[in-house]
Amino acid sequence: MTSAPHHFHNEVFSEGHDLIIHGIKAILDHVRTDNIQSARETLGRVCHTLQDFYSHSNWVELGNKSPYANLIRPDLNIENIADRTMPTCSDCASGNCPNPLLPATLNGKYLTSGYMGFDSPDKPQGKCSHGGDADLSSAQIPRGGISKDESHSYNADLHNTAVNLAADATTELLEGIRAAIGNNDFLRLMGITRSVVLAFVIDTTASMAVYLDDIKKVTGDVIDKKKGTQDEPTEYILVSCNEPEFGPLIRTTNPDVMKAEIFHLKASDGGKGMCLSSLRLALTGAPPSSHIYVFTDDSPNDIGLEKSITTLIRSTKSTVSFIVPLWLRRRMALVAQPRSEFQVYHDLALASGGQAMEVSRTMLTQTTDIIADTCTSKLVTILQRSRNPGRVESFPFLLDKSVSNATIYITGSNLLFTIRSPSGVSQTNTEPNGKLGTNVRVGNLERFQLKATEIGMWYIDMRSTQPYTIKVTGQSTITFIYDFVEEFKGPHPGFAIINQRPPAGLPAKLLLTLTGDKGPEVLEVQEVSLVEVSGNTVSTGTVEKMNNGEVLVTVKEFPEGEFAVLLKGMDKISNCPFQRQTTTQMSPSKLNIKVIADGSMHPGEKYELHYTLTTNGASGLYTVRAMNDKDYIMEHTSKLNLVSGGSAVGIVSLSPPADTFIIGKDVTLIIEAEGPGGTDYNYAVLRLPVVSKVADFTPPQCKWFSQQGHCISYPCDYSTWEVSVNIMDDITGVESVTALQGGGYLIQTPAEDGGISMVMGHYKSSCCRLSAALRIIDKAGNTDICTYIYERDPNAS
């Protein structure tokens, strides 16, 4: 907020321009390395800075009616900036003047922007202020401000023009990015294409040899089952798990390539696998809200990563399921233990909303349908509960008209339960095929698939005293997304997302959005609660509709244990109530970690960032752990002394290798802080891009020559013309040349020396189109339009 270049405050136009240009370069690098999430986040930051130019500068007051093209051109500078000693504004005692700019500023077309005083009223003499309550400088002469962020009676026309120019400038930015990366990647960048990612983590230690063929069949069958359907994954991810090695992460959009990669897996020597390390790699490599399936027959050798895995599950909201094949004798021995060696898998599955299935080898292939159930773009969770120890209890859940393929999953030993429909029909789990549905037991999991979705309140009557988990899912377009948020002040007050455990001792605030195929306007939020998954505590919040269609929920107190978010609403078209529940569990913390990541990370250079740890909990020595998914060399402050209500600052440094192939890729940094005695902990997760230090910002050049052919007046399609063109880029080389308009066709040939610095082209067209336009892109992503207009021969008839 206080960085002037990010908002074009204080006349720092060159610095703001650099942020936009470097940001565009980073977006293209991210897309090329298939790092879509980071590309999208960078695009958001670039858009913010670009749009702020029109509301914070005097571009609108200077009478401009179109965007400033130089802002997104790396080869052009920001021109005619007012000198730092030049007065730019007149005094506005009321603070409500429509245009306080001095005539000399306007007549000379000098570019200026408002100074923003967050902590001090000081500004250069005679300079404009940003304006508003948060700007201390606006009380210093010249008073007032030129911000057009909000519409007021005195600046409504200026505000509206700034809005329109910002929208047009964003469109130009997006068109340029689209041209550089192509339509398919552009749709992925914008999140417009449907995205379902199928990720597998497979243990390849020696003990898995007996299971690998069955696992290959299960994964292959799942891939084949989804292939060619609307639920075909857009991407596949595979991470192998061994000891001491694990990985690498393999990703592909081709289902046959993924099947081939899994087919080539072989069991090799190794003890307990590094399965949590492999899972960490999958969680950092897959996009948020992914479904990940882990196949392993042993407890992890890296169990110390359990908290880090929970951290990543919470930050990505991904679902993790474990399929653990075991010999029957071992399964029976584990059941008798109060806490089995596989409990970590059950805990992580519960924390993420997944399943932990312990199955015999003969049952392994029966997990295909269970995995296929969850690999769908319309999957919603309606209910999730856990009881340990188990007890007799009835669990209600509501099915609505939009839900199809409703399925109940219950895990545990010696399960006894009854399903009751709204009309009173019941079926026990001992009936494999009854009036309500079909029930199949696969190891410790029972999958009860309803034959029809009867609208209304259903019940699961549990009669088991052994531990059990319950999950009810279905397919529906009605769902919701949410974030915990905190309110912030400043020139643009609003809500910031909390990317860690929410603060204990304060009311919880959630910002959520309903989505549905008929649009969110026909859906009404009636009640939102924080529900203790393993207990009975329910904290219901107050619901407030926001202007932008979002809903703000305030909950006074958190439940004591891990909780999920339960939403109840109404479909106003069908007049049908519905309920949805989040899968990821959360709990509050008295710790807070604030990380400031300034600057860029470059290959071969140490990158440093600072974090502030604050606690409202116990005083004492706090332990800090830091790790990254690329195993870059790291140093960090590992111990901090804190008093309750106080804070302390620590440092983390990373040293990426000098290899250029890491440019455009992310490193995921996890910082975890733990209180004295391990009673409390919190985390911060950052995705830090590695960018090139010296970038090519010069677009390719073109040269047209040797026009041939004569165009007569009629009929135009009887004649043709042609012209040759050379496209040159001496820095990174030419990436692509595409004909945009003209109706002709382009033949491309490499340069005679076989290099990449020049591409020769020959363009031919009918005389009905007398112009040509080529989009030329270099390997750094710089783009330009190369145009040519047919030159008529004055002697032609």
Secondary structure, 3 states (H helix, E strand, C coil): CCCHHHHCCCCCHHHHHHHHHHHHHHHHHHHHCCCHHHHHHHHHHHHHHHHHHHHHECCCCCCCCCCCHHHHCCCCCCCCECCCCCCCECCCCCCCCCCCECHHHHHCCCECECECCCCCCCCCCCCCECCCCCCHHHHCCCCCCCCCCCCCCCCHHHHHHHHHHHHHHHHHHHHHHHHHHCHHHHHHHCCCCCCCEEEEEEECEHHHHHHHHHHHHHHHHHHHHHCCCCCCCCEEEEEEECCCCEEEEEEECCHHHHHHHHHCCCCECCCCCCHHHHHHHHHHHCCCCCEEEEECCCCCCCHHHHHHHHHHHHHHCCEEEEEEECCHHHHHHHHHCCCCCCHHHHHHHHHHCCCEEEECHHHHHHHHHHHHHHCCCCEEEEEEEEECCCCCEEEEEEECCCCEEEEEEEEECCCCEEEECCCCCEEECCCCECCCEEEEEECCEEEEEECCCCCEEEEEEECCCCCEEEEEEEECCCEEEEEEEEEECCCCCEEEECCCCCECCCCEEEEEEEECCCCHHHEEEEEEEEEECCCCCEEECEEEECCCCCEEEEECCCCCCCEEEEEEEEECCCCEEEEEECCCCECCECEEEEEECCCCECCCCCEEEEEEEEECCCCEEEEEEEEECCCCEEEECCEEEECCCCEEEEEEEEECCCCHHHCCCEEEEEEEEECHHHCCEEEEEEEEEECCCCCCCCCCEEEEEEEECCCCCCCHHHCEEEEEEEEECCCCCEEEEEEEECCCEEEEEECCCCCCCEEEEEEEEECCCCEEEEEEEECCCCEEEEEEECCCCCCCC
